[in-house]
Amino acid sequence: MKPTLFALATLLTSTLATGGDHWVADYDEAVQLAKKQGKHLFVDFTGSDWCGWCIRLHKEVFDHDEFLTPMNKDYILVSLDFPNSAEVKAKVPNPVRNAALAQMHAVAGYPTVLLMTADGLVYGRTGYQEGGPEVYVKHVNELRTKGMAALKAVTDSLDAFEKAEGEARIKALTAILNLLEKEGGDSAFAGSLAAPIKANWKSLPVKDQAKAIDLLNTVGQADKGTLEGAKTLDPKNESGLYARSVLAFMEGVMEEAAIVPALAHLDALVEAAASIDVGTAESLYLLGTYWNSEFAKNPERAKHYAAKGLEVTTEPRYKAFFQETLDKK
């Protein structure tokens, strides 16, 4: 981040973390306002004191009346902040809820902007866009037109599942699974479609359980349950599901306290797996090397994974990283 952005961050954080005059910083409060006023939600996942693109988006778009006036007619503007400094964190009204929402909607980068109904159904997903406030409003309007049209298929599938019982419920869940596969992990609807799958994937036929876990991994919904499921379905990693699930679980780690337990899952995989495909192994060994070195403070295990990494990688910069780890005394 350039010095000018640091200066700008200082000016912005006092308002972003608390929502500012036009923004609501508490998601559940915003939902109630949206329902009361008959509006949708414009939800900005931001990092007000560190994310350069977030700061630019506010400076170039969100701070202007040309954006605020038309958007306030149709949306409750929501700012969910993920700051670094303790001072700004103290101004965030519900950080635990914010983190849960970020995981639910597979927010992997900042800024991420979601367009949502007051019932929490996402129909548009975007982020930083060049062009200023008028261009951004036009972009949002286009997303809303396309998204609301496509949302019907999603809501129909979700409604059918909620109303179904017995075998019909399993068929409805399978239909949601297939729709998520069709939409893809980057779809604005991924979070909404993933929710019933995550809660009910064990009720699917065994042949579809692996597919469900893979899709949940893809949309950032991996957890201990899906990881254990993958281990049960593929204990020796013969299909690659176990390794993909460990990688997805590790990539979803958001707190330092979760790193050592995640490394234990990696150790268990490496011990059990007959083999791991090169691409997945490379990513796993990079994480295993770096996390053991920097967080677990276990240089022996770091070197273990560095040696394994050298065996599989052809990427020069990764080779250099692994070799550097091995050369440390």
TORKOL-4160 file (C-alpha; in steps of 0.2 Angstrom, whole numbers, padded with zeros to 4 digits, m for minus):
329
<pt num="1" X="0000" Y="0000" Z="0000"/>
<pt num="2" X="0007" Y="0017" Z="m0005"/>
<pt num="3" X="0009" Y="0031" Z="0009"/>
<pt num="4" X="m0005" Y="0040" Z="0001"/>
<pt num="5" X="m0017" Y="0026" Z="0004"/>
<pt num="6" X="m0011" Y="0024" Z="0023"/>
<pt num="7" X="m0016" Y="0043" Z="0025"/>
<pt num="8" X="m0032" Y="0039" Z="0016"/>
<pt num="9" X="m0035" Y="0024" Z="0027"/>
<pt num="10" X="m0034" Y="0035" Z="0043"/>
<pt num="11" X="m0047" Y="0047" Z="0036"/>
<pt num="12" X="m0059" Y="0032" Z="0031"/>
<pt num="13" X="m0058" Y="0020" Z="0046"/>
<pt num="14" X="m0067" Y="0031" Z="0058"/>
<pt num="15" X="m0083" Y="0030" Z="0047"/>
<pt num="16" X="m0081" Y="0013" Z="0038"/>
<pt num="17" X="m0079" Y="0003" Z="0054"/>
<pt num="18" X="m0095" Y="0010" Z="0061"/>
<pt num="19" X="m0104" Y="0011" Z="0045"/>
<pt num="20" X="m0104" Y="0030" Z="0042"/>
<pt num="21" X="m0119" Y="0041" Z="0039"/>
<pt num="22" X="m0126" Y="0031" Z="0024"/>
<pt num="23" X="m0120" Y="0013" Z="0029"/>
<pt num="24" X="m0125" Y="0001" Z="0042"/>
<pt num="25" X="m0112" Y="m0009" Z="0050"/>
<pt num="26" X="m0123" Y="m0023" Z="0058"/>
<pt num="27" X="m0129" Y="m0035" Z="0046"/>
<pt num="28" X="m0144" Y="m0041" Z="0056"/>
<pt num="29" X="m0150" Y="m0023" Z="0059"/>
<pt num="30" X="m0148" Y="m0020" Z="0040"/>
<pt num="31" X="m0159" Y="m0035" Z="0037"/>
<pt num="32" X="m0173" Y="m0028" Z="0048"/>
<pt num="33" X="m0172" Y="m0011" Z="0040"/>
<pt num="34" X="m0173" Y="m0019" Z="0022"/>
<pt num="35" X="m0188" Y="m0029" Z="0027"/>
<pt num="36" X="m0196" Y="m0013" Z="0034"/>
<pt num="37" X="m0192" Y="m0002" Z="0020"/>
<pt num="38" X="m0195" Y="m0015" Z="0006"/>
<pt num="39" X="m0177" Y="m0014" Z="0000"/>
<pt num="40" X="m0163" Y="m0025" Z="m0005"/>
<pt num="41" X="m0146" Y="m0026" Z="0003"/>
<pt num="42" X="m0129" Y="m0020" Z="m0004"/>
<pt num="43" X="m0116" Y="m0028" Z="0007"/>
<pt num="44" X="m0098" Y="m0023" Z="0006"/>
<pt num="45" X="m0085" Y="m0034" Z="0014"/>
<pt num="46" X="m0071" Y="m0023" Z="0016"/>
<pt num="47" X="m0054" Y="m0020" Z="0025"/>
<pt num="48" X="m0055" Y="m0002" Z="0029"/>
<pt num="49" X="m0037" Y="0000" Z="0037"/>
<pt num="50" X="m0027" Y="m0011" Z="0025"/>
<pt num="51" X="m0035" Y="m0015" Z="0009"/>
<pt num="52" X="m0030" Y="m0003" Z="m0005"/>
<pt num="53" X="m0043" Y="m0008" Z="m0017"/>
<pt num="54" X="m0057" Y="m0006" Z="m0004"/>
<pt num="55" X="m0050" Y="0011" Z="0000"/>
<pt num="56" X="m0050" Y="0015" Z="m0018"/>
<pt num="57" X="m0068" Y="0009" Z="m0021"/>
<pt num="58" X="m0074" Y="0020" Z="m0007"/>
<pt num="59" X="m0064" Y="0035" Z="m0013"/>
<pt num="60" X="m0069" Y="0033" Z="m0031"/>
<pt num="61" X="m0087" Y="0027" Z="m0029"/>
<pt num="62" X="m0095" Y="0025" Z="m0012"/>
<pt num="63" X="m0091" Y="0042" Z="m0006"/>
<pt num="64" X="m0100" Y="0051" Z="m0020"/>
<pt num="65" X="m0118" Y="0057" Z="m0020"/>
<pt num="66" X="m0119" Y="0051" Z="m0038"/>
<pt num="67" X="m0118" Y="0033" Z="m0030"/>
<pt num="68" X="m0127" Y="0036" Z="m0014"/>
<pt num="69" X="m0142" Y="0045" Z="m0020"/>
<pt num="70" X="m0148" Y="0031" Z="m0032"/>
<pt num="71" X="m0142" Y="0017" Z="m0022"/>
<pt num="72" X="m0151" Y="0023" Z="m0006"/>
<pt num="73" X="m0168" Y="0022" Z="m0015"/>
<pt num="74" X="m0167" Y="0003" Z="m0018"/>
<pt num="75" X="m0154" Y="m0004" Z="m0005"/>
<pt num="76" X="m0149" Y="m0003" Z="0013"/>
<pt num="77" X="m0130" Y="m0001" Z="0012"/>
<pt num="78" X="m0120" Y="m0012" Z="0023"/>
<pt num="79" X="m0102" Y="m0011" Z="0027"/>
<pt num="80" X="m0095" Y="m0027" Z="0035"/>
<pt num="81" X="m0077" Y="m0022" Z="0040"/>
<pt num="82" X="m0062" Y="m0034" Z="0043"/>
<pt num="83" X="m0049" Y="m0022" Z="0050"/>
<pt num="84" X="m0031" Y="m0026" Z="0056"/>
<pt num="85" X="m0028" Y="m0013" Z="0069"/>
<pt num="86" X="m0035" Y="m0015" Z="0087"/>
<pt num="87" X="m0042" Y="0002" Z="0087"/>
<pt num="88" X="m0053" Y="0000" Z="0072"/>
<pt num="89" X="m0058" Y="m0018" Z="0077"/>
<pt num="90" X="m0065" Y="m0011" Z="0093"/>
<pt num="91" X="m0077" Y="m0001" Z="0082"/>
<pt num="92" X="m0084" Y="m0016" Z="0073"/>
<pt num="93" X="m0101" Y="m0020" Z="0081"/>
<pt num="94" X="m0101" Y="m0039" Z="0077"/>
<pt num="95" X="m0085" Y="m0046" Z="0071"/>
<pt num="96" X="m0090" Y="m0064" Z="0075"/>
<pt num="97" X="m0106" Y="m0062" Z="0064"/>
<pt num="98" X="m0096" Y="m0054" Z="0050"/>
<pt num="99" X="m0084" Y="m0069" Z="0050"/>
<pt num="100" X="m0098" Y="m0081" Z="0049"/>
<pt num="101" X="m0106" Y="m0071" Z="0034"/>
<pt num="102" X="m0089" Y="m0071" Z="0025"/>
<pt num="103" X="m0087" Y="m0090" Z="0027"/>
<pt num="104" X="m0105" Y="m0093" Z="0022"/>
<pt num="105" X="m0103" Y="m0083" Z="0006"/>
<pt num="106" X="m0086" Y="m0089" Z="0002"/>
<pt num="107" X="m0078" Y="m0072" Z="0003"/>
<pt num="108" X="m0060" Y="m0075" Z="m0001"/>
<pt num="109" X="m0054" Y="m0057" Z="m0007"/>
<pt num="110" X="m0058" Y="m0039" Z="m0003"/>
<pt num="111" X="m0068" Y="m0030" Z="m0007"/>
<pt num="112" X="m0082" Y="m0042" Z="m0011"/>
<pt num="113" X="m0099" Y="m0034" Z="m0014"/>
<pt num="114" X="m0115" Y="m0044" Z="m0013"/>
<pt num="115" X="m0132" Y="m0039" Z="m0019"/>
<pt num="116" X="m0145" Y="m0048" Z="m0008"/>
<pt num="117" X="m0163" Y="m0049" Z="m0005"/>
<pt num="118" X="m0169" Y="m0044" Z="0012"/>
<pt num="119" X="m0171" Y="m0063" Z="0015"/>
<pt num="120" X="m0152" Y="m0065" Z="0012"/>
<pt num="121" X="m0153" Y="m0073" Z="m0005"/>
<pt num="122" X="m0138" Y="m0067" Z="m0015"/>
<pt num="123" X="m0141" Y="m0063" Z="m0033"/>
<pt num="124" X="m0126" Y="m0052" Z="m0038"/>
<pt num="125" X="m0107" Y="m0053" Z="m0034"/>
<pt num="126" X="m0094" Y="m0040" Z="m0038"/>
<pt num="127" X="m0080" Y="m0030" Z="m0031"/>
<pt num="128" X="m0069" Y="m0015" Z="m0037"/>
<pt num="129" X="m0074" Y="m0008" Z="m0054"/>
<pt num="130" X="m0066" Y="0007" Z="m0063"/>
<pt num="131" X="m0076" Y="0021" Z="m0070"/>
<pt num="132" X="m0083" Y="0031" Z="m0055"/>
<pt num="133" X="m0100" Y="0031" Z="m0047"/>
<pt num="134" X="m0111" Y="0032" Z="m0062"/>
<pt num="135" X="m0103" Y="0018" Z="m0070"/>
<pt num="136" X="m0104" Y="0008" Z="m0054"/>
<pt num="137" X="m0122" Y="0011" Z="m0052"/>
<pt num="138" X="m0125" Y="0005" Z="m0070"/>
<pt num="139" X="m0115" Y="m0010" Z="m0067"/>
<pt num="140" X="m0126" Y="m0014" Z="m0051"/>
<pt num="141" X="m0142" Y="m0011" Z="m0060"/>
<pt num="142" X="m0136" Y="m0024" Z="m0074"/>
<pt num="143" X="m0132" Y="m0036" Z="m0060"/>
<pt num="144" X="m0148" Y="m0034" Z="m0052"/>
<pt num="145" X="m0158" Y="m0037" Z="m0069"/>
<pt num="146" X="m0149" Y="m0053" Z="m0073"/>
<pt num="147" X="m0147" Y="m0059" Z="m0055"/>
<pt num="148" X="m0166" Y="m0057" Z="m0051"/>
<pt num="149" X="m0171" Y="m0067" Z="m0067"/>
<pt num="150" X="m0159" Y="m0081" Z="m0063"/>
<pt num="151" X="m0163" Y="m0081" Z="m0044"/>
<pt num="152" X="m0180" Y="m0089" Z="m0048"/>
<pt num="153" X="m0173" Y="m0105" Z="m0053"/>
<pt num="154" X="m0163" Y="m0105" Z="m0037"/>
<pt num="155" X="m0177" Y="m0101" Z="m0025"/>
<pt num="156" X="m0188" Y="m0114" Z="m0034"/>
<pt num="157" X="m0175" Y="m0127" Z="m0030"/>
<pt num="158" X="m0173" Y="m0122" Z="m0012"/>
<pt num="159" X="m0192" Y="m0121" Z="m0010"/>
<pt num="160" X="m0194" Y="m0138" Z="m0017"/>
<pt num="161" X="m0182" Y="m0145" Z="m0005"/>
<pt num="162" X="m0189" Y="m0137" Z="0010"/>
<pt num="163" X="m0207" Y="m0144" Z="0006"/>
<pt num="164" X="m0201" Y="m0161" Z="0001"/>
<pt num="165" X="m0200" Y="m0177" Z="0012"/>
<pt num="166" X="m0192" Y="m0194" Z="0011"/>
<pt num="167" X="m0186" Y="m0199" Z="m0006"/>
<pt num="168" X="m0193" Y="m0183" Z="m0014"/>
<pt num="169" X="m0182" Y="m0173" Z="m0002"/>
<pt num="170" X="m0166" Y="m0182" Z="m0007"/>
<pt num="171" X="m0171" Y="m0179" Z="m0026"/>
<pt num="172" X="m0173" Y="m0161" Z="m0022"/>
<pt num="173" X="m0156" Y="m0160" Z="m0014"/>
<pt num="174" X="m0148" Y="m0169" Z="m0029"/>
<pt num="175" X="m0156" Y="m0156" Z="m0040"/>
<pt num="176" X="m0148" Y="m0142" Z="m0029"/>
<pt num="177" X="m0132" Y="m0151" Z="m0030"/>
<pt num="178" X="m0133" Y="m0151" Z="m0049"/>
<pt num="179" X="m0138" Y="m0133" Z="m0050"/>
<pt num="180" X="m0123" Y="m0128" Z="m0040"/>
<pt num="181" X="m0112" Y="m0138" Z="m0051"/>
<pt num="182" X="m0119" Y="m0129" Z="m0066"/>
<pt num="183" X="m0118" Y="m0112" Z="m0059"/>
<pt num="184" X="m0100" Y="m0114" Z="m0053"/>
<pt num="185" X="m0091" Y="m0109" Z="m0037"/>
<pt num="186" X="m0090" Y="m0090" Z="m0043"/>
<pt num="187" X="m0109" Y="m0089" Z="m0045"/>
<pt num="188" X="m0118" Y="m0076" Z="m0034"/>
<pt num="189" X="m0129" Y="m0091" Z="m0029"/>
<pt num="190" X="m0116" Y="m0102" Z="m0023"/>
<pt num="191" X="m0118" Y="m0098" Z="m0005"/>
<pt num="192" X="m0137" Y="m0100" Z="m0005"/>
<pt num="193" X="m0136" Y="m0117" Z="m0015"/>
<pt num="194" X="m0122" Y="m0123" Z="m0004"/>
<pt num="195" X="m0131" Y="m0121" Z="0013"/>
<pt num="196" X="m0143" Y="m0135" Z="0011"/>
<pt num="197" X="m0130" Y="m0146" Z="0004"/>
<pt num="198" X="m0118" Y="m0143" Z="0018"/>
<pt num="199" X="m0132" Y="m0147" Z="0031"/>
<pt num="200" X="m0138" Y="m0163" Z="0022"/>
<pt num="201" X="m0125" Y="m0170" Z="0011"/>
<pt num="202" X="m0124" Y="m0186" Z="0022"/>
<pt num="203" X="m0142" Y="m0190" Z="0016"/>
<pt num="204" X="m0137" Y="m0191" Z="m0002"/>
<pt num="205" X="m0133" Y="m0208" Z="m0010"/>
<pt num="206" X="m0114" Y="m0212" Z="m0008"/>
<pt num="207" X="m0110" Y="m0209" Z="m0026"/>
<pt num="208" X="m0116" Y="m0191" Z="m0024"/>
<pt num="209" X="m0108" Y="m0188" Z="m0007"/>
<pt num="210" X="m0091" Y="m0186" Z="m0014"/>
<pt num="211" X="m0098" Y="m0174" Z="m0027"/>
<pt num="212" X="m0106" Y="m0164" Z="m0014"/>
<pt num="213" X="m0090" Y="m0163" Z="m0004"/>
<pt num="214" X="m0080" Y="m0158" Z="m0019"/>
<pt num="215" X="m0092" Y="m0144" Z="m0023"/>
<pt num="216" X="m0093" Y="m0138" Z="m0005"/>
<pt num="217" X="m0074" Y="m0137" Z="m0006"/>
<pt num="218" X="m0075" Y="m0127" Z="m0022"/>
<pt num="219" X="m0086" Y="m0114" Z="m0015"/>
<pt num="220" X="m0076" Y="m0111" Z="0001"/>
<pt num="221" X="m0088" Y="m0122" Z="0013"/>
<pt num="222" X="m0075" Y="m0135" Z="0019"/>
<pt num="223" X="m0076" Y="m0139" Z="0037"/>
<pt num="224" X="m0072" Y="m0153" Z="0049"/>
<pt num="225" X="m0087" Y="m0162" Z="0044"/>
<pt num="226" X="m0084" Y="m0162" Z="0025"/>
<pt num="227" X="m0065" Y="m0166" Z="0029"/>
<pt num="228" X="m0070" Y="m0181" Z="0039"/>
<pt num="229" X="m0083" Y="m0187" Z="0026"/>
<pt num="230" X="m0069" Y="m0186" Z="0013"/>
<pt num="231" X="m0058" Y="m0196" Z="0024"/>
<pt num="232" X="m0071" Y="m0209" Z="0026"/>
<pt num="233" X="m0076" Y="m0210" Z="0008"/>
<pt num="234" X="m0058" Y="m0210" Z="0002"/>
<pt num="235" X="m0046" Y="m0215" Z="0016"/>
<pt num="236" X="m0031" Y="m0219" Z="0005"/>
<pt num="237" X="m0034" Y="m0204" Z="m0007"/>
<pt num="238" X="m0037" Y="m0216" Z="m0021"/>
<pt num="239" X="m0049" Y="m0204" Z="m0030"/>
<pt num="240" X="m0040" Y="m0188" Z="m0023"/>
<pt num="241" X="m0055" Y="m0182" Z="m0013"/>
<pt num="242" X="m0046" Y="m0184" Z="0003"/>
<pt num="243" X="m0031" Y="m0173" Z="m0002"/>
<pt num="244" X="m0043" Y="m0160" Z="m0011"/>
<pt num="245" X="m0053" Y="m0159" Z="0005"/>
<pt num="246" X="m0038" Y="m0156" Z="0016"/>
<pt num="247" X="m0031" Y="m0143" Z="0005"/>
<pt num="248" X="m0048" Y="m0134" Z="0005"/>
<pt num="249" X="m0049" Y="m0135" Z="0024"/>
<pt num="250" X="m0032" Y="m0127" Z="0025"/>
<pt num="251" X="m0036" Y="m0114" Z="0013"/>
<pt num="252" X="m0051" Y="m0109" Z="0024"/>
<pt num="253" X="m0041" Y="m0106" Z="0039"/>
<pt num="254" X="m0044" Y="m0089" Z="0045"/>
<pt num="255" X="m0036" Y="m0088" Z="0062"/>
<pt num="256" X="m0018" Y="m0092" Z="0068"/>
<pt num="257" X="m0025" Y="m0103" Z="0082"/>
<pt num="258" X="m0032" Y="m0115" Z="0069"/>
<pt num="259" X="m0016" Y="m0118" Z="0060"/>
<pt num="260" X="m0008" Y="m0132" Z="0071"/>
<pt num="261" X="m0024" Y="m0142" Z="0071"/>
<pt num="262" X="m0025" Y="m0140" Z="0052"/>
<pt num="263" X="m0007" Y="m0146" Z="0050"/>
<pt num="264" X="m0012" Y="m0162" Z="0060"/>
<pt num="265" X="m0024" Y="m0166" Z="0046"/>
<pt num="266" X="m0011" Y="m0163" Z="0033"/>
<pt num="267" X="0001" Y="m0175" Z="0043"/>
<pt num="268" X="m0013" Y="m0188" Z="0043"/>
<pt num="269" X="m0016" Y="m0187" Z="0025"/>
<pt num="270" X="0002" Y="m0189" Z="0020"/>
<pt num="271" X="0003" Y="m0204" Z="0031"/>
<pt num="272" X="m0012" Y="m0212" Z="0024"/>
<pt num="273" X="m0012" Y="m0207" Z="0006"/>
<pt num="274" X="m0006" Y="m0220" Z="m0008"/>
<pt num="275" X="m0002" Y="m0205" Z="m0018"/>
<pt num="276" X="m0007" Y="m0186" Z="m0021"/>
<pt num="277" X="m0008" Y="m0178" Z="m0038"/>
<pt num="278" X="0006" Y="m0166" Z="m0041"/>
<pt num="279" X="m0005" Y="m0150" Z="m0041"/>
<pt num="280" X="m0013" Y="m0153" Z="m0025"/>
<pt num="281" X="0003" Y="m0160" Z="m0017"/>
<pt num="282" X="0013" Y="m0144" Z="m0022"/>
<pt num="283" X="0000" Y="m0133" Z="m0013"/>
<pt num="284" X="m0001" Y="m0144" Z="0002"/>
<pt num="285" X="0018" Y="m0144" Z="0004"/>
<pt num="286" X="0019" Y="m0126" Z="0002"/>
<pt num="287" X="0007" Y="m0123" Z="0016"/>
<pt num="288" X="0015" Y="m0137" Z="0026"/>
<pt num="289" X="0032" Y="m0129" Z="0024"/>
<pt num="290" X="0027" Y="m0111" Z="0028"/>
<pt num="291" X="0015" Y="m0115" Z="0042"/>
<pt num="292" X="0027" Y="m0126" Z="0051"/>
<pt num="293" X="0041" Y="m0114" Z="0049"/>
<pt num="294" X="0032" Y="m0097" Z="0053"/>
<pt num="295" X="0018" Y="m0102" Z="0065"/>
<pt num="296" X="0020" Y="m0120" Z="0072"/>
<pt num="297" X="0039" Y="m0116" Z="0075"/>
<pt num="298" X="0043" Y="m0134" Z="0070"/>
<pt num="299" X="0058" Y="m0133" Z="0058"/>
<pt num="300" X="0059" Y="m0151" Z="0057"/>
<pt num="301" X="0042" Y="m0153" Z="0050"/>
<pt num="302" X="0045" Y="m0138" Z="0039"/>
<pt num="303" X="0060" Y="m0147" Z="0031"/>
<pt num="304" X="0050" Y="m0163" Z="0030"/>
<pt num="305" X="0037" Y="m0154" Z="0018"/>
<pt num="306" X="0051" Y="m0144" Z="0009"/>
<pt num="307" X="0059" Y="m0160" Z="0004"/>
<pt num="308" X="0043" Y="m0167" Z="m0002"/>
<pt num="309" X="0039" Y="m0151" Z="m0011"/>
<pt num="310" X="0056" Y="m0152" Z="m0020"/>
<pt num="311" X="0051" Y="m0169" Z="m0026"/>
<pt num="312" X="0035" Y="m0163" Z="m0035"/>
<pt num="313" X="0037" Y="m0145" Z="m0040"/>
<pt num="314" X="0044" Y="m0139" Z="m0057"/>
<pt num="315" X="0041" Y="m0120" Z="m0052"/>
<pt num="316" X="0057" Y="m0111" Z="m0050"/>
<pt num="317" X="0051" Y="m0100" Z="m0036"/>
<pt num="318" X="0044" Y="m0114" Z="m0026"/>
<pt num="319" X="0060" Y="m0124" Z="m0029"/>
<pt num="320" X="0070" Y="m0109" Z="m0022"/>
<pt num="321" X="0058" Y="m0108" Z="m0007"/>
<pt num="322" X="0059" Y="m0126" Z="m0003"/>
<pt num="323" X="0078" Y="m0126" Z="m0004"/>
<pt num="324" X="0079" Y="m0111" Z="0006"/>
<pt num="325" X="0070" Y="m0120" Z="0020"/>
<pt num="326" X="0081" Y="m0135" Z="0019"/>
<pt num="327" X="0096" Y="m0124" Z="0020"/>
<pt num="328" X="0091" Y="m0116" Z="0036"/>
<pt num="329" X="0101" Y="m0121" Z="0051"/>
